[in-house]
Amino acid sequence: MKKMVIFVNDELQLEQFRSGYVGKRYQAIAEAYGVEIQYLIDTSLPSNDHPELKATHRIELEGPEWAVHDGHTLEVVKDADVILVGFHAVNTQLLNAAENLKLVGALRSGWENVNVPACTERHVAVVTCPGRNSEPVADYAIAMMMAFNRNIGRDDISKRPGWKFPDPEHNEIRPVLMGEATIGLIGFGIIGKKVAKRLSGFGSRVIAYDPYADQEAARQMGVELLPLDDVMSQSDIISVHARLLPATKGMIGAHEIACMKPTAIFVNTARGGLVDEEALLRALQEKKIRGAALDVFHEEPLPNDHPLRGLENVILTPHAAGRAGDTFKIVNDIMCDELERYFKGEPLRNQLK
């Protein structure tokens, strides 16, 4: 009998997998293809106030090799044919123990927590769940643009006296009409395309930078693909939707930020590591740009004494862009469809090449 090990964070997530719709889908696969399912609570996360958050953030920055699995975990995966993980580390220690492994499924759109080259070397296929939270992130990016552009946070009178803010003498940059704005997208993948589709309803001019973009898809959507400096310099609002990889780490640095208009807004709902945070902080402190709406940071949770928190020209949210809809159902539906293809011997749709 084939064996599939599903890594979970804790007893609460274990119950999520075992009960309801998702549990029935996995059970149906197990019965149809003769698969034993074993759930495993991951113990490789460090012990602190925010264990999962800090561990996953570190994995995204450093990869999975620093994590250490205990003896029980290594024994459980020894005869596993398939391993499913969320943000858990699939590193060489785990792969060396999993002698029978043939497939790793990452229940997320990224693969930073999986040592893909080591999997490839061992002829282990890796599949992901692209687009699992693309709808809520695209919505959130638009919401961040609108909230900052229209000063919704600063104009909120529910927690302060008075009526108008700022006062008439304040040198305030007037909001731009979305239908007259140029919106620059850094990254034109699944989420970037969905943001562009939403912006089409406003009539915005949309430009994008992505060296791997589908040229024909961009043309059909009316999106102009340009070099990064041109996107940075021409945009009224810049929204980041690239994946954090060694090649993209810090891709938006001091030079790129210096290209921005002094009236431009910078929005990041992707990953903090894509941006030189110190350079962005300086530009905000010196009012070189209008401001920024940020959902992701180099250090998460963002420390209470972080200098970004003291600025007036920012909106800061706690990595919340993907928190809408039933993401748990969506991601497991994507993975169950892929598992059915795998056990039927059909080509995998979301396999990393």
Sequence and secondary structure as in RCSB ss.txt:
>XXXX:A:sequence
MKKMVIFVNDELQLEQFRSGYVGKRYQAIAEAYGVEIQYLIDTSLPSNDHPELKATHRIELEGPEWAVHDGHTLE
VVKDADVILVGFHAVNTQLLNAAENLKLVGALRSGWENVNVPACTERHVAVVTCPGRNSEPVADYAIAMMMAFNR
NIGRDDISKRPGWKFPDPEHNEIRPVLMGEATIGLIGFGIIGKKVAKRLSGFGSRVIAYDPYADQEAARQMGVEL
LPLDDVMSQSDIISVHARLLPATKGMIGAHEIACMKPTAIFVNTARGGLVDEEALLRALQEKKIRGAALDVFHEE
PLPNDHPLRGLENVILTPHAAGRAGDTFKIVNDIMCDELERYFKGEPLRNQLK
>XXXX:A:secstr
 EEEEEEESSHHHHHHHHSHHHHHHHHHHHHHHTEEEEEEE   S  SSSHHHHHHHHHHHH STT    HHHHH
HGGG SEEEESS  B HHHHHH TT  EEEESSS  TTB HHHHHHTT EEE  TTTTHHHHHHHHHHHHHHHHT
THHHH  TTSSSS SS TTS       GGG EEEEE  SHHHHHHHHHHHTTT EEEEE TT  HHHHHHHT EE
  HHHHHHH SEEEE     TTTTT B HHHHHTS TT EEEE S GGGB HHHHHHHHHTTSSSEEEES  SSS
S  TT GGGG SSEEE  S TT SS HHHHHHHHHHHHHHHHHHT   SSB  
